[in-house]
Amino acid sequence: MDLEELGIRFDELVLVRSFGEKAEVMVDRGVLVYVDDQPETLQDVPSTVTVMLFRNEGNFDFEDRKWMLSDRTGRFI
């Protein structure tokens, strides 16, 4: 399914080859808000960008009602 089929309107779609390249594009284009469902993609996002992490069965345990993170993407406090 593509964005238009889902009713998502956009002016431009930018495809990249790596998570780090996503962060570079955000800086170059002055992105202020970023949405994703993979915590790994958020590590290089600049602090000037507001981030929204969508829950799905791959990153959230709906039965236990807890986020699922690795040592690479999370730190327990």
N, C-alpha and C positions, 0 to 999 in steps of 0.2 A: 504494500500500500504506500502511496506517496503523499506528500504534504497536501497537495490540492485535493486529493480524495478525502483526506481527513478534515478539510475545511480550514487548513492553516494558511493564513495569508502571509506573504513575505515579499520583500523587494529584491532580495539577493540571497543566493545560497552559495556558501563557500565551503568547499570540501578540502580536507587536509589529509596528510599521510601519518601524522603522529600527534600524541597528546601535547607535546611541547610546541608543535606548530600551531595548535589551537590557541595557545596562550600568546604566541607571537602575533597572530592575526587579530586577537582581541586588542592588543596594544596598538598595532598599526591602524586599526579602524575605530579606535575609541569606544569599544564596547563597554557598556555600563552595567548590563544585566546578562547573566549566562545561566542556562538551564541544562541539566544533564541528569543521567541516571547512573553514572559510573563514578564512584569516588576517585578512582585513579586519574580521571581527566581533570580533576580540580586542583591537583597539587601545584601546578605551575601557573595557575590563574593569578594575576596580580591582585593585590589587596584593594585596589581601586574598583574592582568589578564585584558587584553583588551577585552571589551564587545561590541558585535554588537546586536542591537535589531531590529528584522525584523518586518515590519509593516504588519498588517492584519486587517480584519474587526472587530476584537475584541479589538484592542489596538490603532487603528487610524481611525479617522473620515475622510474618503476620500472626502466627500462633503465639509466639513468645512476646510479640510487640517490641522487638529490639532490632536496631540496625546491625547488619553483618559487615564487619570491617576486618581488614587484615592489619598486621603490624605495619605494613607499608602505608596504609591509608588512614589509620586511626591511632589514637593514643587514649588510654583509659585515664580518667582523672578521679 
